[in-house]
Amino acid sequence: MLEIVTYPNEILKRKTNPIKAVDSEIKDIIKQMKETMYQNDGVGLAANQVNIPLSIMIIDTTPNDRYKDEDREIFKSVLMNPELLEKSGQISMKEGCLSFPELRIEVPRFSHIKIKAINEHEEEVIIELSGFPAIVFQHEFDHLNGITFVDRLSGLKKRIALEKYKKSLKEKVPT
């Protein structure tokens, strides 16, 4: 299992590098990323969240211990070098992030998106997503571009969220 990088680690602010080929090293990274995401009850994970500066994301919106909503659309994929082709509508819900343990904040996102990416079989795919899978994709896509979900907040809301996050870290430190 890989170690998840937490805020304010600098790698979370850097744009990732594109994948040139899906070789055995990339396949091993994907395997380790999946294991790490599932062990931490995540629904998405970007490679830079595990200190790998490559454009890889894993998404699995199957209900789990952290996100129990049985009615949501299920989307499960490995996406590399993703591009956002089209976006429309508005949706907002509380999001969590493995790189910000204990913090959940409401972030405005597009409700419908069309994306292009390379899958783990090195095939180009074009996919339309809406609702929860669209939110998860945008969250991970932001990570790959050096943007965290708190960066999507206005100044005051961002400051409040970061203060809440710092307070939760202090509460976790054993005395």
N, C-alpha and C positions, 0 to 999 in steps of 0.2 A: 504494500500500500504506500502511496505517496503522501507526503506531508502537505497539508493545505496551508497556503500562505495567507496571513491575515493582514488587514489594514493596520497600519499605514505602509506596509512593505512597498518599495518603489516599483517592483515589477508589475504591480496592479495598475500603474499609471503609464506603462509603456505599451505601444502598439506591437502586436505580435508579427512574426515573420511568416510568409506563405510557405506551404508545403510544396516541395518540388516533385516528390514521388512517394507513393505509399510502399515503403520498403519494410524489411523486418523490424528495424528500429522504430518506425512509426507505428507499426502494428503492436509492438510491445508497449509503447507509450499509451496507445488507445486501451489496451487490456488493463494496464495499471490505473488509468484514469477512471475506467468503468468501476473497477474494484473500489477505488477511493470514493467515488460518488455514492455508490450503493452502501458502503460501510458507514457513511455519514448521513444517510437518508436524504441525499440531495436529489433534485429533479434535473439539474444541469450542472455542468462543470466545464470551465474554459481552461486550456492548457496553462496559461499564465497563473492561474490560481494554485497550480502545483509546481510553480517555478520553472516552467518550460515555455520559452518565448515563441511558441509556434501557433499557427492559426488552426487550432483543433478545438471543437466543442462536442460534448456528449450531452444528449437530452433524452430523458425518459420521464414522461408525465404520468406513468402508471401510479395510482394512489399508493402511498407508503406511510410510514409512521409520522413523518413530518407534515405531509400534505395528504389529508384523508378524504377529500371531496370525491365521492364516487361518481358524480355526474359529469365530470369534466372529460373533454376529448383527450384520448391517449395518443401520444406521438413519441416514437422512440427512434433515435438516429444518431449516427456519428457524422458530423459535418466539418469539412475542412475548406479553408479559403472561402468562407461564405460571403455572399454579396446580397444586399437588400435591393430588390428590383422595383417593388411597388409597395406602397403603404397607404392605408386609409382607416378612417374611423378612430374612435377614442375609447380606451378602456383603462380602468384604474383599479388596482387591488393591492393589498399588502403583500410585499415581497420580502423574502428572506435571502440571505447570502451566506454560503459557507465561509467566505472570507471576512464576514462581519457577524461572528457568532452572537446569538441572542438578539440581534437587531431585526425588526420587521417594520418596514415603512411603506406607505402608499406612494406609488410611482405612476405617473401618467404614461401610457404606451399606446401604440397603434393597435387597433383591434383586429385588423386583417393585413397580412403581409404576403408578398410573393418573394421567394428567395432562390438563389442559385448557389450550389456548392458542389464539392466533390465528396462522395461517400467513402466508406472504408474499403470498398471494392474498386476504388479509383475511377468511379463512374460519375459523370456530371449529372446532377439532378436538379430539377426545378420543382419547387414545392410551394403550395399555398397553405398558410396556417392562419387560424383565427383563435380567439379566446385565449385560454391558458397556455397552449403550446406557442402561440405568437408572443406572449409575454415572456416565456422562458427563453425563446430564441433571442428576443431583443436584449434581455438581460445578459446572456452569454456573449452575444455579438458585441455589446458594449465592452465587456471585459476584454475581448480580443483587440479592441480599439483603444484600450487604456482608459476606459471610462467605468467608474463604479456607479452603483445605483444611487448613492448619495449625491453624486455629481448631477443627477437629473432633478434635484430639488432646488428651490429658490434659496437665496442667502440665509434667511432666518430659519427656514425648515431644515436646511442642511446643518446649520450650527446646532440646532436642538437635537437632531438625529445623532450627530457626532458626540455631543455631550452625553447623550443617553448611552451610546456605545462605549465611551470611555468609562462611564460609571459602571456599566455591566462588567467590564474587564477588571476594574478595581475590586468589585464584589466577588469575583472568582478567585482572586489571589489569596492563597492560604496564609493565615497569620501565625 
